[in-house]
């Protein structure tokens, strides 16, 4: 069972487990862990089409970050406040762009897992 790196949570879980208070939770986790994946081919095909298009849709991020970079204010060199605000906006922009890339990698990983599960289920008739 996953929990945060906390001594308090670890001790609580250990005591609850020893007292037999989490047996139903463990049984539920066992059922979830033994439930095989089944890929909805129609949904997978649509996700793949959107992914390959590179466009943003729902939680699928675009291949190329699609928000404009903040423009430099004309008085940036003379106005320290304008320069500071521009720096903050550029930092936020860079972070958002990096997050887009990270999200794209995460979605790609999930697509590849789905592709592998789908391949195994099609090649092994007794898989499920």
C-alpha positions in Angstrom: 0.0 0.0 0.0 1.3 3.4 -0.9 1.6 6.2 1.6 3.7 9.3 2.1 7.1 9.1 3.6 5.8 9.8 7.1 6.7 7.9 10.3 3.3 8.7 11.7 1.5 7.1 8.7 3.8 4.1 8.8 3.2 3.6 12.5 -0.6 4.0 12.1 -0.7 1.5 9.2 1.4 -1.0 11.1 -0.8 -0.8 14.2 -4.0 -1.0 12.2 -2.6 -4.0 10.3 -1.6 -5.8 13.4 -5.0 -5.1 14.9 -6.7 -6.6 11.8 -8.4 -3.4 10.9 -7.2 -3.2 7.3 -7.9 -6.7 6.0 -10.8 -5.5 3.8 -8.5 -2.8 2.4 -5.8 -5.4 1.6 -8.5 -7.7 0.0 -9.7 -4.8 -2.1 -6.2 -4.0 -3.3 -5.6 -7.7 -4.1 -8.8 -7.7 -6.3 -7.7 -4.5 -8.0 -4.2 -5.9 -8.6 -5.5 -9.1 -10.1 -8.0 -7.4 -12.4 -6.6 -7.6 -16.0 -6.5 -4.5 -18.2 -8.8 -4.4 -21.2 -8.2 -1.7 -23.8 -11.2 -0.2 -25.5 -9.9 -0.3 -29.1 -12.2 2.5 -30.3 -11.1 4.9 -27.6 -7.5 3.9 -28.1 -7.7 4.6 -31.8 -9.1 8.1 -31.1 -6.5 8.9 -28.5 -3.8 7.7 -31.0 -5.3 9.9 -33.7 -5.3 13.0 -31.4 -1.7 12.1 -30.2 -0.4 11.8 -33.7 -2.0 15.1 -34.8 0.0 16.9 -32.1 -3.1 19.0 -31.2 -4.3 19.7 -27.6 -7.5 17.8 -26.6 -8.7 17.5 -23.0 -5.7 16.2 -21.0 -3.6 15.3 -24.1 -1.1 18.2 -24.3 0.0 19.5 -27.7 3.3 18.4 -29.3 4.4 22.0 -29.5 3.6 24.3 -26.6 0.9 26.5 -27.9 1.0 29.5 -25.5 2.8 32.6 -26.7 6.0 33.7 -25.0 5.6 36.9 -22.9 6.6 40.0 -24.8 9.3 42.3 -23.5 8.0 45.6 -22.1 9.3 48.6 -24.0 10.5 50.3 -20.8 12.2 47.2 -19.3 15.7 48.7 -19.1 14.6 51.9 -17.4 11.9 50.4 -15.1 13.1 47.8 -12.6 9.5 46.8 -11.7 8.7 46.1 -15.4 11.9 44.1 -15.7 11.0 42.1 -12.5 7.5 41.4 -13.8 8.8 40.3 -17.2 11.3 38.0 -15.4 8.5 36.4 -13.4 6.4 35.9 -16.5 9.3 34.4 -18.4 10.0 32.0 -15.5 6.3 31.0 -15.4 6.3 30.5 -19.2 9.4 28.3 -19.0 7.8 26.3 -16.2 4.6 25.8 -18.1 6.5 24.8 -21.3 8.5 22.3 -19.3 5.3 21.0 -17.7 3.8 20.5 -21.1 6.7 18.4 -22.1 6.5 16.4 -18.9 2.7 15.8 -19.5 3.4 14.8 -23.1 5.9 12.2 -21.9 3.5 10.9 -19.3 0.7 10.5 -21.9 3.1 8.8 -24.3 4.1 6.3 -21.6 0.4 5.5 -21.0 -0.2 5.1 -24.7 2.7 2.7 -25.0 1.5 0.6 -22.0 -2.0 0.4 -23.6 -0.4 -0.6 -26.9 1.6 -3.3 -25.2 -1.4 -4.6 -23.2 -3.5 -4.6 -26.4 -0.8 -6.5 -28.3 -0.4 -9.1 -25.6 -4.2 -9.6 -25.3 -4.5 -10.0 -29.1 -1.6 -12.4 -29.4 -2.6 -14.6 -26.4 -6.2 -15.8 -26.5 -6.1 -17.1 -23.0 -4.6 -13.9 -21.5 -7.8 -12.7 -20.0 
